[in-house]
Amino acid sequence: MAVPKRKTSRSRRDARRATWKGTLPTYSECPQCHQPKLPHRVCGNCGYYGGRQAVEVEVE
């Protein structure tokens, strides 16, 4: 069975774990309604994508 020969130091352990950072999603502004939306996706608020109506949005 494989067993480590020496104890892993705190700095080596933390350096390995430093790459596990989570990143927040990037948001862009919708050019039609100026609400935040994910890039390259249809706006959930107004339904526009690429300057044209892509999805019909129901008004509550």
C-alpha positions as CSV (number, residue, x, y, z in Angstrom):
1,M,0.0,0.0,0.0
2,A,1.3,3.5,-0.9
3,V,2.1,5.5,2.2
4,P,3.7,9.0,2.2
5,K,7.3,8.9,3.5
6,R,7.1,12.4,5.0
7,K,4.4,14.7,6.4
8,T,3.2,17.2,3.8
9,S,4.0,20.7,5.0
10,R,1.3,23.4,5.4
11,S,2.8,25.5,2.7
12,R,2.9,22.6,0.2
13,R,-0.6,21.5,1.1
14,D,-2.0,25.1,0.8
15,A,-0.2,25.7,-2.5
16,R,-1.9,22.6,-3.9
17,R,-5.3,23.8,-2.7
18,A,-4.8,27.4,-4.0
19,T,-6.0,26.4,-7.5
20,W,-9.5,25.3,-6.2
21,K,-10.9,28.8,-6.2
22,G,-14.4,29.3,-7.4
23,T,-15.1,32.1,-9.8
24,L,-18.3,34.2,-9.9
25,P,-20.2,34.2,-13.2
26,T,-19.6,37.3,-15.4
27,Y,-22.6,39.4,-16.1
28,S,-23.1,41.8,-19.0
29,E,-25.8,44.4,-19.4
30,C,-28.7,43.8,-21.8
31,P,-28.7,46.5,-24.4
32,Q,-32.5,46.6,-24.5
33,C,-33.6,46.7,-20.9
34,H,-30.2,47.3,-19.2
35,Q,-30.7,44.4,-16.8
36,P,-27.8,42.1,-15.9
37,K,-27.7,38.9,-18.0
38,L,-25.2,36.1,-18.7
39,P,-23.2,36.8,-21.9
40,H,-24.2,34.9,-25.1
41,R,-27.6,34.1,-23.7
42,V,-31.2,35.4,-24.2
43,C,-32.2,38.1,-21.7
44,G,-34.6,36.6,-19.2
45,N,-36.2,39.9,-18.6
46,C,-37.1,41.1,-22.1
47,G,-36.3,38.1,-24.3
48,Y,-33.9,39.9,-26.7
49,Y,-30.7,38.4,-28.1
50,G,-28.5,40.0,-30.8
51,G,-30.8,43.0,-31.2
52,R,-33.9,41.0,-32.0
53,Q,-36.8,39.4,-30.1
54,A,-35.7,35.7,-29.6
55,V,-38.2,34.6,-27.0
56,E,-41.7,35.8,-26.1
57,V,-41.7,36.8,-22.4
58,E,-45.0,36.6,-20.5
59,V,-45.9,39.7,-18.6
60,E,-47.1,39.0,-15.0
